[in-house]
Amino acid sequence: MTTMLPMRLDHVSYAAGPDGLEGTADRLGALLGESFVDGGLHPRFGTRNMVLPLAERMYVEVVAVLDHPASDKAPFGQAVRARSEVGGGWLGWVVAVDDIAGIETRLGRESVQGNRHRPDGVELRWRQIGVKGLQSDPQLPFFVQWQCPPEQHPGALSSGRVRLSALEIAGDPGRVGDWLGRSVAGPLEDVGVDWVAPHGTPGLVAAQFETPLGLVRI
């Protein structure tokens, strides 16, 4: 591994279950002691999310597919639909980079444009790459480069009362490190990781949060 790009954990994604987007977000919000807010629509992906800003400029999103052709065509929409169809749950984790061109070069393909229209009319934009890797091997994160002012980042509005403290990932840190192009200790330096042996499909198994209600594992 030779490419050492600055990167950090940006957010974790949870696919809505049978209770739908708002029902899933309400259930998780009750566990965490804070309410999710409507994040808006991803028109290019055929999805919609609700967001809970976390301490240290991270966030957790609950995401659901829309009845829209984009959700059948876009890899992200496909991934969300597949996870929701088996009952919902953790979809994956996402790493932010300052320059996604280096990831494009290493993976040998171009990133795609992402955008989300918030209910207040603000459009958030970013580039992302790696969702197909997540689809084929769910332990792998995908990458984003934000194209909005720092104050518009979804994690910027955190109350600071809820913090992501640890992830439990069924997988191989060596495999994930190869995908990242560096040791997994880099982007996860602020979050503990418990690597567990997969007993089935690898991927994000659980997340632990420090909350006003105490330590919560979801």
C-alpha positions, 0 to 999 in steps of 0.5 A: 500500500503506497497511497497515503491520502488523508481520510476520516470516518464521515458517517454510517448508513442504516437501511430502513426496515419494515417500519419505513424511513420515519419509523426506523429513524424514530426507533433509533432516535429513541434509543440514542436520546435525540431525534433524526431530522429530514435530510431530503432526497438523493435524486440521482440515487432514488433514495431519501434519508434522515440524519442525526449529526454526531460529535466530531463532525460525523453523522448517522443516516437512515436511508430508504429507497423511493419508488423511482427508476433511479433506485433500480439503476444506481448502485447506491439505490440497489444496495439500499433496496437489497438491505431493506428487503431483508429487514433493514439494518446497517448498510455500511460505513463511509470515509471522507477524503479531501481529493477523490482523484487519488482514489479514482486512480487507484481503483481505476474508475471515475467517481460519480456525482451525488447530491441531496436536496434538503427540505430548507432548499439547500443542495448538498453536493459531493463525489463518491466512489466505491459503492460497487465494492460495498455491494460485492463485499459489505465490509468495505466502506465507500468514499466521498469528497464533499463539495459544500461549505464545512458549515453545511456538512451534515455533522456540523449541526451536532449538539455534541451529546451523541458520539460514535464510539466504536464499530463492530465489523465482521471482516478482515482488517487487512482486506479493508486496508488494501481497499483503503490504500492504507492501514484502517487505523487512519480513518478510524483513529477517533473510533474504536473497531472490534473486528469479528470473524464473519459467520455469513456475510461480512459487513458492519454488524453494530455501532456503539454510541455514547449518549445522554442515556449511556452507552448504546449498542445498535 
